[in-house]
Amino acid sequence: MATHQEIMAQIKQLKKEAAAARRAEKAQIKRDAEAQRRSELSGVISQIRDMMKQHGLTVADLGGGRGRPKSATAGVKGEIRYANPAGGKGWTGKGRKPAWVVEALAQGRALSDFAINK
């Protein structure tokens, strides 16, 4: 008859083997799913190309850019409306208030004290 330690060692070994088998099975299922997906996609892409050809469409007709179209103002910095009295960066008045504005307002100063008059 096996001792308690031997039985525990067998259980540990069986758990390791079962975990390895599950990992291998999971990896195989992922490979199979990816292969099936590639197969389905090639058929769908072929159908789309045929329909585009049939109707005289181009990728540009479909809005063929990548991702969302950029707005006209994307990446444009606003004009600085408030000056930092310490000489650092100014603030446009949009978005989160910089620390120097928050501190000044907490001290009772008005935002208009920092306005740049143009």
MODELLER restraints for C-alpha pairs under 7 A, 6 or more apart:
rsr = mdl.restraints
at = mdl.atoms
rsr.add(forms.Gaussian(group=physical.xy_distance, feature=features.Distance(at['CA:52:A'], at['CA:58:A']), mean=6.77, stdev=0.5))
rsr.add(forms.Gaussian(group=physical.xy_distance, feature=features.Distance(at['CA:78:A'], at['CA:92:A']), mean=5.82, stdev=0.5))
rsr.add(forms.Gaussian(group=physical.xy_distance, feature=features.Distance(at['CA:79:A'], at['CA:92:A']), mean=5.66, stdev=0.5))
rsr.add(forms.Gaussian(group=physical.xy_distance, feature=features.Distance(at['CA:80:A'], at['CA:90:A']), mean=5.88, stdev=0.5))
rsr.add(forms.Gaussian(group=physical.xy_distance, feature=features.Distance(at['CA:80:A'], at['CA:91:A']), mean=5.29, stdev=0.5))
rsr.add(forms.Gaussian(group=physical.xy_distance, feature=features.Distance(at['CA:80:A'], at['CA:92:A']), mean=4.15, stdev=0.5))
rsr.add(forms.Gaussian(group=physical.xy_distance, feature=features.Distance(at['CA:81:A'], at['CA:91:A']), mean=6.14, stdev=0.5))
rsr.add(forms.Gaussian(group=physical.xy_distance, feature=features.Distance(at['CA:81:A'], at['CA:92:A']), mean=4.98, stdev=0.5))
rsr.add(forms.Gaussian(group=physical.xy_distance, feature=features.Distance(at['CA:81:A'], at['CA:93:A']), mean=6.33, stdev=0.5))
rsr.add(forms.Gaussian(group=physical.xy_distance, feature=features.Distance(at['CA:81:A'], at['CA:115:A']), mean=5.72, stdev=0.5))
rsr.add(forms.Gaussian(group=physical.xy_distance, feature=features.Distance(at['CA:81:A'], at['CA:116:A']), mean=5.33, stdev=0.5))
rsr.add(forms.Gaussian(group=physical.xy_distance, feature=features.Distance(at['CA:82:A'], at['CA:90:A']), mean=5.55, stdev=0.5))
rsr.add(forms.Gaussian(group=physical.xy_distance, feature=features.Distance(at['CA:82:A'], at['CA:91:A']), mean=5.14, stdev=0.5))
rsr.add(forms.Gaussian(group=physical.xy_distance, feature=features.Distance(at['CA:82:A'], at['CA:92:A']), mean=6.40, stdev=0.5))
rsr.add(forms.Gaussian(group=physical.xy_distance, feature=features.Distance(at['CA:82:A'], at['CA:93:A']), mean=6.96, stdev=0.5))
rsr.add(forms.Gaussian(group=physical.xy_distance, feature=features.Distance(at['CA:82:A'], at['CA:114:A']), mean=5.01, stdev=0.5))
rsr.add(forms.Gaussian(group=physical.xy_distance, feature=features.Distance(at['CA:82:A'], at['CA:115:A']), mean=4.47, stdev=0.5))
rsr.add(forms.Gaussian(group=physical.xy_distance, feature=features.Distance(at['CA:82:A'], at['CA:116:A']), mean=5.48, stdev=0.5))
rsr.add(forms.Gaussian(group=physical.xy_distance, feature=features.Distance(at['CA:83:A'], at['CA:90:A']), mean=4.47, stdev=0.5))
rsr.add(forms.Gaussian(group=physical.xy_distance, feature=features.Distance(at['CA:83:A'], at['CA:91:A']), mean=6.56, stdev=0.5))
rsr.add(forms.Gaussian(group=physical.xy_distance, feature=features.Distance(at['CA:83:A'], at['CA:114:A']), mean=5.41, stdev=0.5))
rsr.add(forms.Gaussian(group=physical.xy_distance, feature=features.Distance(at['CA:83:A'], at['CA:115:A']), mean=6.48, stdev=0.5))
rsr.add(forms.Gaussian(group=physical.xy_distance, feature=features.Distance(at['CA:83:A'], at['CA:116:A']), mean=6.36, stdev=0.5))
rsr.add(forms.Gaussian(group=physical.xy_distance, feature=features.Distance(at['CA:84:A'], at['CA:90:A']), mean=5.23, stdev=0.5))
rsr.add(forms.Gaussian(group=physical.xy_distance, feature=features.Distance(at['CA:84:A'], at['CA:114:A']), mean=6.99, stdev=0.5))
